Amino acid sequence: MPSAPREKHFEVIPAAWPAVSMFLRVQTQWRASSGAVIGLDYGALQWLFKISKVADPEPLLADIQVIEGKILERLNERKK
C-alpha cells in the first residue's frame, strides 16, 4: 500500500498574506493551450479583486504574478 502524502507546511511572511490569500482563491483559474499551462486567467482575477473590494490592485497583482511565475517555473521543470 502506498504511503500517504506528507503534509508540507510553509512559512509565509505577514506582508505576503494578502497575495497568498488571493492566489488561493483564484488557484483554479489557469489558462492552458495545447495541454500546457500558460498563466492565470486575469479576467477571473480582476473579477475577484472587484468583488473583494481591493482598493489598490496593482501591488497585489504584482505579488500574485511572482507566485504565478514560480508555479509556472516548477511546472515547466517537471515537463523536462
Buried (B, 14 or more C-beta within 10 A) or exposed (E): EEEEEEEEEEEEEEEBEBBBEBBEBBEEBBEEEEEEBEBBBBEBBEEBBEEBEBEEBEEBBEBBBEBBEEBBEEEEEEEE
